[in-house]
């Protein structure tokens, strides 16, 4: 081996390591999002619904599904859309989007979520729950990812039980 060949190999290895490190830095520099979904959430302005069969006409607050997305990365990104899906036992998929989701604090979609910012919304729990055992999944589409973020809804009060989704 000549000194030229050794230097060429050393340069190729070093360049490959530097290139790989640049890829790692680039992936870490993207917007990082923390996605949370919580069922059986009650708000002070939730609608009161009568309890069926109560002779006194008592009412309870209508439960909602709370959806929250926090940007914990170092770059902003844009939230493009939010929707929910549930596979039906008879085949097909039930899907809800748009106006069924009530956005908090006037942060309507599309919304650019800055570093350290939190975006949240809610959806009436009863409007999403359907018959069957399939879990309800919440999807959020963001501009810097090719695939949407997905979380399964876990209900505390019986009915459909989901798993923990990925974010």
Secondary structure, DSSP 4 states (H G I P E B T S, - for coil): --HHHHHHHHHHHHHHHHHHHHHHHHHHTS--EEEEEEEEE--TTPPEEEPTT-TT--EEEPPEEEEEEEE-SSS-EEEEEEEEEEE-TTSSEEEEEGGGEEESTT-PSSEEE-TT-EEEEEEEHHHH--SSSPPEEEEEEETT-SS-EEEE---SSSS------B-
